[in-house]
Every structure is written in C-alpha cells, then in structure tokens.
Amino acid sequence: MEWLGAPGAGLAIAAENLFPPLPSELILPMAGFTASRGSFGLVEVLLWTTLGSVVGALALYGLGAWLGRDRLLRIVDRMPLVKVSDVDRAEAWFERHGSKAVFFGRMIPLFRSLISIPAGIERMPLLRFTLLTTAGSAIWNTIFVLAGFLLGENWHVVEQYADAFQLLVIVVAVAAVGTFLVVRLRQAARRRLAS
C-alpha cells in the first residue's frame, strides 16, 4: 500500500479472495489506517478494495463455471463419504438461497471466497453475481476500512475482534463437518452390517 497506494490495497484484497488464508480483517484496517495518514483518500481506498474483492470473486466464479456440474459430479463420485445426492441437495439449496448466500457470504470469513465457486458452477447470472458481490463486499470493506481509519495508530485492535469472529466461524464449520463425517461413517457401518 505504501508503494502502490490505494490500488495496492485493492490488489491485496483480490489476492485475499484467491488465497483465503490472507486475512482481509488485517488488510482492510491497515488500509484505513494508511488512509488516515493521508497516503491516499478514504473513498479511494474503499473503491479500490471493493474492486479488488469483485475481481477476486469473478476469478473464482470463472473457476466454478469452468469446473461445471459434470466435472464436479465426477470428482464427488470418487470421494469417500460424499454422495452425488449431497451435490443435488446443495444445488437445490443454492437455487433457493443463491442471491442471499452470495450477498451475505461476502461478509463471512473463509466463505467470502468459497461462495463464488458454487455461483459459477450454477451459472448464476453474471450481472446479478457481480452486483451482489459488489454490495456485500462494499459493506464488509467499509466496516473494516473505517475501523482502521478511525482507530488510527490503534488499527490493530480490530484484529482481536475479527479473530474472535473468525474463530467462531471455524468452530461452527468444523462442528458441521464433524457431524457430517460421524453420520456418514455410521451409515456406512450400518450398510456393512446389513450386508
């Protein structure tokens, strides 16, 4: 950001979308802090970070579109403990909640990036996907950039609260995966005993 200015913040956020371990919860407040020092304007950094979010999301949408349903089903068919019917249920859920999932998913750590792939697989209309991604990303980015801008030298305080939220999301995701695995392993064991 010091070297490229606000476009550097946008580039960092685009990279964060493609590589979720890069924390937007750290990059965005730092961008806000840098804006508070006058290196670039607040509106400028909000525009660039939102553009970066959209560019990264579009790349993952493209990956999902390229992967497509048929390839996904072939991959799932080879995976242990996962059924093709799981994909069917996920598709049905995405058809019912796709717009909300894309919009709100942009505000959930880890899922911010991942939600773009099923949107691409399901071929959500590109304009709708882009508008929902832009709106959700703008809200998320504004919250964290403003926090860094208003906290100034103490911008890192945001990280503590963001880390707690991210930990909660991870715990819920791990619990869901764990429950899924236990149920599937029990079903497999019952099938073996029955036969």
Secondary structure as UniProt FT lines:
FT   TURN            2..4
FT   HELIX           6..18
FT   TURN            20..21
FT   HELIX           24..36
FT   TURN            37..38
FT   HELIX           42..78
FT   TURN            80..81
FT   HELIX           84..105
FT   TURN            106..107
FT   TURN            109..110
FT   HELIX           111..114
FT   HELIX           116..121
FT   TURN            122..123
FT   HELIX           126..151
FT   HELIX           152..154
FT   TURN            155..156
FT   HELIX           157..194
//
